[in-house]
Amino acid sequence: MAQDLAPLPNSMEDGAHPGWFEPSPELEAWAFGTFIDEGATLENPDHAHLRMACIGFLWTNVANSKKGRMVIGTAEKGQPQGALGKWARARAELQVRQWFTEVPDFIITISAPWWLQAGDAERCALIEHELYHCAQDKDAFGTPKFSKSTGMPVYVMRGHDVEDFVGVVRRYGAEATQVQELVDAANAGPEIAAASIAHACGNCA
């Protein structure tokens, strides 16, 4: 993969504008042409359900962290979420429409400073990781859901799960995806019996 194939932020000056966000149709086109579209350069069938999706991509230089770890990318529903008042929701929707002309199914935000120093494999792994969060809803029988009114897929957010780790690690390796510790732990074998883990888990107990 040539590094210049991955699009770069256009107008970011690190630290100059701490609240800087910029929509990137170039990153959207690259993601679809690299991972999602049929016949894409690095086509991944796991993302085939996104071929009809509208995904907005944003660059930002706003520092973000969660539980002491730097956040370099996020995926979220395009429609503003949470308990917002009528004006706050309308204001948030207006901002999204100004960025993308419509409210997309998903918005993926990427740290521009991180992207500029990352390697090709790391960039690809990050985008695919975020795409794995963008899922098509399923019914009780595991059948993909479609809207009765539009015929379009019904999209939902998916949390971290085994399929995400397996899919990204299969394509980029443990080191590129920063889960080498997980792989090493699996190869070393269990320290505690599965039954003991079940008894210690709040969901299983």
NORSULZI-V965109 format. One record per pair of residues at least 24 apart in sequence whose ideal C-beta (glycine too) atoms are under 10 Angstrom apart, sorted by sequence separation. I is the first residue (numbers start at 0). J is the second residue. D is the distance in Angstrom with one decimal. If there is no record, write none. Layout:
# NORSULZI-V965109
((I & J & D) (I & J & D))
This chain:
# NORSULZI-V965109
((5 & 29 & 6.5) (6 & 30 & 9.3) (30 & 54 & 7.1) (53 & 77 & 7.2) (77 & 101 & 8.5) (78 & 102 & 5.7) (105 & 129 & 8.6) (132 & 156 & 5.9) (133 & 157 & 7.4) (134 & 158 & 9.5) (4 & 29 & 7.4) (5 & 30 & 9.8) (52 & 77 & 9.6) (77 & 102 & 4.9) (78 & 103 & 8.9) (105 & 130 & 8.8) (107 & 132 & 8.5) (132 & 157 & 5.5) (27 & 53 & 9.1) (30 & 56 & 6.9) (76 & 102 & 9.2) (77 & 103 & 3.9) (78 & 104 & 8.6) (107 & 133 & 7.8) (131 & 157 & 6.9) (132 & 158 & 7.5) (134 & 160 & 9.9) (27 & 54 & 6.1) (29 & 56 & 8.8) (76 & 103 & 8.9) (77 & 104 & 5.6) (78 & 105 & 9.7) (79 & 106 & 9.9) (105 & 132 & 8.1) (106 & 133 & 9.8) (131 & 158 & 9.9) (132 & 159 & 8.1) (4 & 32 & 9.6) (5 & 33 & 8.4) (26 & 54 & 9.6) (27 & 55 & 6.9) (28 & 56 & 9.2) (76 & 104 & 7.3) (77 & 105 & 5.7) (78 & 106 & 9.5) (105 & 133 & 4.7) (131 & 159 & 8.6) (132 & 160 & 9.8) (134 & 162 & 9.7) (4 & 33 & 7.9) (26 & 55 & 9.7) (27 & 56 & 4.7) (76 & 105 & 6.3) (77 & 106 & 5.1) (104 & 133 & 7.5) (105 & 134 & 9.6) (131 & 160 & 8.5) (134 & 163 & 10.0) (26 & 56 & 4.1) (27 & 57 & 10.0) (75 & 105 & 6.9) (76 & 106 & 7.6) (77 & 107 & 10.0) (24 & 55 & 8.8) (25 & 56 & 8.4) (26 & 57 & 8.6) (74 & 105 & 5.9) (75 & 106 & 5.5) (128 & 159 & 9.1) (131 & 162 & 7.2) (132 & 163 & 7.6) (23 & 55 & 8.7) (24 & 56 & 7.7) (26 & 58 & 7.5) (74 & 106 & 7.4) (75 & 107 & 8.1) (131 & 163 & 4.3) (0 & 33 & 9.0) (22 & 55 & 6.4) (23 & 56 & 4.7) (25 & 58 & 9.9) (73 & 106 & 8.3) (74 & 107 & 5.0) (75 & 108 & 7.8) (130 & 163 & 9.6) (131 & 164 & 9.0) (22 & 56 & 7.0) (23 & 57 & 6.7) (73 & 107 & 7.1) (74 & 108 & 8.0) (131 & 165 & 9.9) (21 & 56 & 9.6) (22 & 57 & 5.8) (23 & 58 & 5.5) (72 & 107 & 6.8) (73 & 108 & 5.0) (128 & 163 & 6.8) (131 & 166 & 6.1) (4 & 40 & 8.1) (21 & 57 & 6.7) (22 & 58 & 8.0) (72 & 108 & 6.7) (73 & 109 & 8.4) (127 & 163 & 9.0) (128 & 164 & 9.2) (130 & 166 & 9.4) (131 & 167 & 6.9) (20 & 57 & 5.3) (21 & 58 & 4.7) (71 & 108 & 9.6) (72 & 109 & 5.1) (73 & 110 & 9.3) (130 & 167 & 9.6) (20 & 58 & 7.0) (21 & 59 & 7.6) (57 & 95 & 10.0) (70 & 108 & 9.0) (71 & 109 & 7.2) (72 & 110 & 6.6) (128 & 166 & 8.9) (19 & 58 & 7.9) (20 & 59 & 4.9) (21 & 60 & 9.2) (71 & 110 & 4.4) (127 & 166 & 7.2) (128 & 167 & 5.5) (0 & 40 & 8.4) (19 & 59 & 6.3) (20 & 60 & 8.6) (55 & 95 & 7.4) (70 & 110 & 7.2) (71 & 111 & 9.9) (127 & 167 & 5.5) (0 & 41 & 8.1) (18 & 59 & 8.6) (19 & 60 & 4.9) (20 & 61 & 7.4) (57 & 98 & 7.0) (69 & 110 & 7.8) (71 & 112 & 9.0) (72 & 113 & 8.1) (17 & 59 & 9.9) (18 & 60 & 8.7) (19 & 61 & 7.1) (56 & 98 & 9.7) (57 & 99 & 9.2) (71 & 113 & 4.3) (72 & 114 & 8.9) (125 & 167 & 9.2) (16 & 59 & 10.0) (17 & 60 & 7.1) (18 & 61 & 6.2) (55 & 98 & 6.4) (56 & 99 & 9.2) (69 & 112 & 9.9) (70 & 113 & 9.3) (71 & 114 & 7.9) (124 & 167 & 5.6) (127 & 170 & 6.7) (128 & 171 & 9.4) (16 & 60 & 7.0) (17 & 61 & 6.4) (55 & 99 & 4.3) (69 & 113 & 7.6) (123 & 167 & 9.3) (124 & 168 & 8.9) (127 & 171 & 7.6) (15 & 60 & 8.3) (16 & 61 & 9.3) (17 & 62 & 7.9) (54 & 99 & 9.4) (55 & 100 & 9.5) (63 & 108 & 8.8) (14 & 60 & 7.4) (53 & 99 & 7.8) (55 & 101 & 8.7) (71 & 117 & 8.2) (124 & 170 & 7.5) (125 & 171 & 9.7) (11 & 58 & 6.4) (13 & 60 & 5.8) (55 & 102 & 8.6) (56 & 103 & 9.1) (61 & 108 & 8.9) (63 & 110 & 7.3) (104 & 151 & 8.7) (123 & 170 & 7.8) (124 & 171 & 4.3) (10 & 58 & 8.8) (11 & 59 & 8.7) (12 & 60 & 8.2) (14 & 62 & 10.0) (53 & 101 & 6.7) (55 & 103 & 4.0) (62 & 110 & 8.3) (104 & 152 & 8.5) (123 & 171 & 6.5) (124 & 172 & 8.6) (128 & 176 & 7.2) (9 & 58 & 8.1) (11 & 60 & 5.5) (53 & 102 & 8.3) (54 & 103 & 5.8) (55 & 104 & 8.7) (56 & 105 & 9.4) (57 & 106 & 6.4) (59 & 108 & 5.7) (61 & 110 & 8.2) (104 & 153 & 9.7) (105 & 154 & 6.8) (127 & 176 & 8.9) (128 & 177 & 9.7) (6 & 56 & 9.1) (8 & 58 & 4.5) (53 & 103 & 4.1) (54 & 104 & 6.5) (55 & 105 & 7.2) (56 & 106 & 7.7) (57 & 107 & 7.2) (58 & 108 & 7.9) (59 & 109 & 7.3) (60 & 110 & 7.4) (61 & 111 & 9.5) (62 & 112 & 8.5) (71 & 121 & 9.2) (72 & 122 & 9.9) (104 & 154 & 4.8) (105 & 155 & 10.0) (120 & 170 & 9.1) (121 & 171 & 8.1) (124 & 174 & 9.9) (125 & 175 & 9.5) (7 & 58 & 9.0) (8 & 59 & 9.1) (52 & 103 & 7.9) (53 & 104 & 5.0) (54 & 105 & 4.8) (55 & 106 & 4.7) (56 & 107 & 5.2) (57 & 108 & 4.4) (58 & 109 & 6.0) (59 & 110 & 6.5) (60 & 111 & 5.2) (61 & 112 & 9.8) (103 & 154 & 9.9) (104 & 155 & 9.9) (105 & 156 & 8.1) (120 & 171 & 5.3) (124 & 175 & 5.0) (125 & 176 & 8.8) (6 & 58 & 9.4) (8 & 60 & 8.2) (52 & 104 & 4.6) (53 & 105 & 7.8) (54 & 106 & 7.5) (55 & 107 & 7.4) (56 & 108 & 7.7) (57 & 109 & 7.0) (58 & 110 & 8.2) (59 & 111 & 6.3) (60 & 112 & 5.7) (74 & 126 & 9.8) (119 & 171 & 9.9) (120 & 172 & 7.7) (123 & 175 & 8.2) (124 & 176 & 4.8) (125 & 177 & 9.8) (51 & 104 & 8.9) (52 & 105 & 6.6) (53 & 106 & 9.9) (54 & 107 & 6.3) (55 & 108 & 9.1) (56 & 109 & 6.9) (58 & 111 & 4.4) (59 & 112 & 9.1) (60 & 113 & 9.7) (72 & 125 & 5.1) (121 & 174 & 9.6) (122 & 175 & 9.7) (123 & 176 & 10.0) (124 & 177 & 8.4) (57 & 111 & 9.4) (58 & 112 & 9.7) (71 & 125 & 6.3) (72 & 126 & 7.7) (74 & 128 & 8.5) (75 & 129 & 9.6) (120 & 174 & 8.8) (121 & 175 & 5.8) (124 & 178 & 9.9) (49 & 104 & 8.4) (60 & 115 & 9.9) (74 & 129 & 4.2) (120 & 175 & 4.3) (121 & 176 & 8.4) (49 & 105 & 8.2) (58 & 114 & 7.6) (72 & 128 & 7.0) (73 & 129 & 7.1) (74 & 130 & 7.4) (119 & 175 & 9.4) (120 & 176 & 8.8) (121 & 177 & 8.6) (71 & 128 & 9.6) (72 & 129 & 5.1) (74 & 131 & 8.4) (75 & 132 & 8.3) (76 & 133 & 9.0) (118 & 175 & 7.9) (71 & 129 & 9.8) (74 & 132 & 4.0) (75 & 133 & 9.3) (117 & 175 & 9.8) (73 & 132 & 8.5) (74 & 133 & 5.7) (72 & 132 & 9.5) (74 & 134 & 9.9) (56 & 126 & 8.9) (27 & 99 & 9.1) (22 & 95 & 9.6) (56 & 129 & 9.3) (20 & 94 & 9.2) (22 & 97 & 8.8) (23 & 98 & 9.8) (24 & 99 & 8.7) (54 & 129 & 9.3) (22 & 98 & 4.3) (27 & 103 & 9.0) (54 & 130 & 8.2) (80 & 156 & 9.0) (21 & 98 & 8.6) (22 & 99 & 6.1) (30 & 107 & 7.8) (77 & 154 & 9.0) (20 & 98 & 7.7) (22 & 100 & 9.5) (52 & 130 & 9.7) (76 & 154 & 7.5) (54 & 133 & 6.9) (76 & 155 & 8.0) (27 & 107 & 8.6) (76 & 156 & 6.1) (22 & 103 & 10.0) (26 & 107 & 8.2) (46 & 127 & 7.7) (49 & 130 & 6.6) (52 & 133 & 6.8) (75 & 156 & 6.9) (41 & 123 & 6.8) (45 & 127 & 8.4) (74 & 156 & 7.1) (26 & 109 & 7.1) (40 & 123 & 10.0) (52 & 135 & 8.6) (74 & 157 & 9.1) (22 & 106 & 9.4) (23 & 107 & 9.5) (43 & 127 & 6.6) (46 & 130 & 5.2) (49 & 133 & 6.0) (51 & 135 & 9.7) (23 & 108 & 10.0) (45 & 130 & 8.1) (46 & 131 & 7.9) (48 & 133 & 8.5) (49 & 134 & 9.0) (23 & 109 & 8.0) (41 & 127 & 8.5) (45 & 131 & 7.0) (48 & 134 & 7.3) (49 & 135 & 8.1) (43 & 130 & 7.9) (46 & 133 & 8.0) (48 & 135 & 4.1) (20 & 108 & 7.6) (23 & 111 & 9.3) (26 & 114 & 9.1) (43 & 131 & 9.3) (47 & 135 & 9.5) (48 & 136 & 9.9) (33 & 122 & 10.0) (34 & 123 & 7.8) (45 & 134 & 10.0) (21 & 111 & 8.0) (33 & 123 & 7.3) (20 & 111 & 9.6) (35 & 126 & 9.9) (19 & 111 & 8.0) (34 & 126 & 6.8) (35 & 127 & 9.9) (29 & 122 & 9.7) (30 & 123 & 9.6) (33 & 126 & 7.8) (34 & 127 & 6.0) (33 & 127 & 9.2) (51 & 145 & 10.0) (35 & 130 & 7.2) (48 & 143 & 6.7) (26 & 122 & 10.0) (30 & 126 & 5.5) (34 & 130 & 6.4) (29 & 126 & 8.3) (30 & 127 & 8.9) (13 & 111 & 7.8) (14 & 112 & 9.0) (35 & 133 & 9.8) (53 & 151 & 9.7) (13 & 112 & 5.4) (30 & 129 & 8.9) (51 & 150 & 9.5) (52 & 151 & 8.6) (11 & 111 & 4.6) (26 & 126 & 8.1) (30 & 130 & 7.2) (51 & 151 & 6.1) (52 & 152 & 7.1) (54 & 154 & 9.7) (8 & 109 & 8.7) (10 & 111 & 9.6) (11 & 112 & 7.6) (51 & 152 & 6.2) (53 & 154 & 9.5) (8 & 110 & 9.9) (9 & 111 & 9.6) (13 & 115 & 8.2) (50 & 152 & 9.3) (52 & 154 & 6.3) (8 & 111 & 4.2) (11 & 114 & 9.4) (49 & 152 & 8.4) (51 & 154 & 9.6) (7 & 111 & 8.3) (8 & 112 & 8.9) (11 & 115 & 8.0) (48 & 152 & 5.9) (49 & 154 & 8.4) (8 & 114 & 7.0) (48 & 154 & 8.3) (7 & 114 & 7.2) (8 & 115 & 7.2) (6 & 114 & 9.1) (7 & 115 & 6.8) (5 & 114 & 7.9) (5 & 117 & 8.9) (5 & 118 & 9.7) (5 & 119 & 6.4) (2 & 117 & 9.7) (4 & 119 & 7.7) (2 & 118 & 7.8) (3 & 119 & 9.8) (6 & 122 & 9.7) (2 & 119 & 5.5) (5 & 122 & 5.1) (45 & 162 & 7.6) (0 & 118 & 9.3) (1 & 119 & 7.8) (4 & 122 & 9.7) (5 & 123 & 7.7) (45 & 163 & 9.2) (0 & 119 & 4.4) (4 & 123 & 9.9) (0 & 120 & 7.6) (2 & 122 & 8.7) (45 & 165 & 9.5) (46 & 166 & 9.1) (5 & 126 & 8.8) (45 & 166 & 5.2) (0 & 122 & 9.0) (44 & 166 & 9.8) (45 & 167 & 9.6) (0 & 123 & 7.3) (43 & 166 & 7.2) (43 & 167 & 9.6) (45 & 169 & 9.6) (45 & 170 & 9.4) (43 & 169 & 9.5) (43 & 170 & 7.0) (41 & 170 & 7.6) (41 & 171 & 10.0) (34 & 170 & 9.4))
